[in-house]
Amino acid sequence: MKTLLISLLLASAMLVTLTACKNDDDPSPAHTFVLVHGAWQAPYAWQYVKSQLEQKGQKVVVVELPGHGTDKTPPATVTMDAYRDKVIAAINNQSGNIILVGHSMGGVVVTATAEKIPARIDKLVYIGAFLPASGQSLLALALTDSTSLLGPALVPSADNLTLGIKSENLVPIFIQDGSDAVKKLVVDNYQPEPAIPFTNPVTLTAANFGKVDKYYVHTALDHAVGLPLQKRMVTAAGIKNTYTLNSSHCPFLSMPDQVTTVLMDIAK
């Protein structure tokens, strides 16, 4: 009888301990985030958000698009389909469904990706991103943006295969609200952008892209993709789940804590 009583007391104590541990610090369930950078940028742009998400127990994959960062794909061969296929390959290397996040030009990339593999995408997130309708290209959308500072700052290469930006315009366009350190990061990592993908339209269907759960994070002080255009694209796509950050075009650099908080909220 005494042995039985001791066993019951020990079992009760263990149950209380386990419950207390769970209630004290119950971690968020692990998700896999696949992050896609925008034009004139590279994986470096996601470094702070990646670190913060991983500290919260999340898995993070940052895609390096062809012709960006350390990838030396010739610009003459870079297309929107090439971007899309790079993202699909990254997703196919993961198990289970993922949360796919696209910034700026990356919004077109993740849109094309969602059309091809909708069943693999749990949630699709746009951050200050281009969101095309079927048949639209990034260029077609950009030409409707009367508030963007980007157009007048573009410098095409002699062969028209890349587009540059005047150096003095990089900070005002992308990261006017950033610290000196992140402003330097953007300038130091700048590379001319492959031009062909800007003109490539995407084809979307209600059966595929239309069924993916979508979220949009507005960047209210954006000088690259103006807020009025962001709102028009969101309305056209019928997205009801939106957030707004009082940020420049690159909130993952100027306010990574807030971006991480939004992404974790979306993941719930």
N, C-alpha and C positions, 0 to 999 in steps of 0.2 A: 504493500500500500504506500509505504514511504517512497519507494522508487518511482511508482507511478505519479505521485504528487510532484516529485522533483522534475520528472520528465515534462509534465504539463506546464510547470512554472517556466522551465527553460524554453519550451515551444512558444509560450505566451510572450516571453521577453524578446525572443527573436522576431516575432511578428510585429511587436511594437517598434523595434529598432528599424526593421525594413520599411515600415510605414513612415516613420519619422524621416528616414533618409530620402524617401521618395518625395515627401511633401516639402522638405527643406530646399531641395535643389533638383527639381524634376526637369531634366534637359528636354529641349525640343526634339521631336522625332527627326531622324536624319533624312535629308533630301539630297538629291544631286542637282546642283545648279550648273548649267552650261552658259558661260558668259561670252558674248560676241561684241568685240570693239567696233568702233566706227571708223570713218575715213580720217586719214592723216594721223591715225593712232595705231596702237599695237597692244599686246597683252599687258604691258606695263601699266596701262591706265586702270586696270582692275585690281592692282596689287593690294590696296588697302581693304577693299571690300572682300576680296578673296580671303585675306588673313582673318578678318573679323568673322566671316561666315564659318570658316574652319574652326575658329575658337569656340563657336557655338555648336560644334559637332556636325557641321554640314560638310558634304563632299562638294568640291568645286573644280570644274574643268574650264580653263580659259582657252578659247580657240584663237590661234594665230592665222589670220586670213592670208591667202596667197598674195605675195607682193607687199607684205607688211612686216615690220619688225626684222627678224633675222631671215625671213623667207625671201628668197631671191628669184621667185618666179618672174620671168620677163613680162612687163606690162602688156605687151602685144597679145599675150595668151591668157590674161586675167579677165574673167567674165563673172557675171552674177551667178551663173550655174557652177562655176569653179568654187566660188565662195560657199554656196549652198552645199555642194558635195563635201567640202572640208568639214562643215558643221555636222552633216549627216554621219560622216565617218567617226567624228568625235563622239556622237551620241551612240552609235552602234558599238562602241568600245565600252559602254556602260551597261550595267544590268538594271532592269526596271525602267520606269518612266522618269522623266527629268523635268526640271523647271528651266525653260529656255529664255534667256534675257538678251535683248539686242539694244544697242545704243546707236543713235544717229543713222548712218548708212547701214549699220548692222540690223536696223529694223526691217529693211527690205530683205536682207539675208535670212533672218529668222522667219519672215513671212513665207518666203520661198521654201524654206525647210519644213515649215508646218504643213504646207500643201502636200509635200512628198511623204512625210512620215507622221501624220497627225496622231496616230495611236501611241507613239512613243513620248508625246509631249503632254505632261500633266497640266502645266500652265505656261502661257506665253506672255512675256513681260516686255513692254517697250519703255525705254527711258529716253525722253527727248529725241524720239526716233521717227524716221520716215515710215509711214504705214500706207502702202499703196493699195489701191483697188485693183481688181483684175484688169490687165492691159496697161497699167501705169508703170512708168519708170521713175527712178529717183529724180532724174532731171525734170521730168514733167511736173512733179510735185514742187521741186525747188523753184521753178519758174513762176509759181503762184505765190511765193513768199515775199511779200513786199517789205517785211521788217528785218529780214536777214542781212547781216553785214558781209556775208560770204561772197556773193556774186562779184562785186566790184574788186575784191581782193585776189581773185583767182588769176594765176599766171600759167597759161598752157605751155607745154613744151613745144619745141619746133616741129616735132612729128605728131603732136596732138595726142600722144599716148599717155601722158601724165598731166596732172594739174597740180601746180604749186600754189602756195599762199605767201604773200609778202611777209617777211619775218616780223615786221612791226605790227602786223595785224593778228598774229597768232593768239596772243593773250587777250586782246579785246574781243575776239570772236569766240574763243573756247573757254576761257578760265579767268574772267575778269574778277571773280570773287575769291580766287584762290590765294593761298599763302605764297610768299616769295619762292618757297621750295617747290611747290607743285607747279607754279608758273614756269620755273626753270626746267622742271621735268618735262613739261609739254614742249617747250622750245627745243630742248636737247634731243628729244626723241622724234622730232618732226622729220618726215620724209614726204616727197611728192607722192601723190595718190594716183593709182591706175585709173584711167579715164573711162575705159570701155564699159565697166559695170554701171556707171551712172545712166547710160542710155538703154540698158537692157530691161525691157518690161517683164513683169511676172504674170503668170496665168494662174488664177485662183478659182476654186470651186466651193460651193456651199457644202458639198459632201465631205470635203477634206478640211481645208483651212477654216471653213465656216463653223465647224464643230469644235474647234479648239477653244479652251477657256482662256480669255484674253484680259490683260490688265495694262493700263497706261499710266506712266509716271510723268506728269507734266513738269517741265523745267521753266519756271515762270520768268526768269531773267535771261532767257536764251537768246544769244545774238547770232546763232548759226541756223537753228530751226525755230522760227518764231512761234510764240505761243498761239497766235491766231491760227496759224497753219496746223499746229498740233491739235487744236480743238476741232478744226474742220475734219481732219483725218479720223479722229476718234468718233465724231458724229457719223461720218460716212461708213465706218466699220461697225457701228452699233455697239461700241464698247461701253458698258455701264460701270465697270470697276475702275475708278481712277484715283490717283493721288496727285498732290501738287507739292513740289519742293521749290522754295524761294531761292533758286540757284541759277548759275550759269549753265552752259551746255554740258558741263562735265561734273555733275554733283558727286560722282564716285571719287573725284579727286578733291573737291572743295569741301564736301560734307559727307565723307564715307560712312560715318556713324548713322546718319539719317537714311542713307540708301540701304544700309544693312538692315535697319529697323523695318523699312518698308518691305524689303524682300522677305524677311522673316514673317511679317504679317501676312503677306500674300501666300506664303508657303503653308500657313495653318489650314 
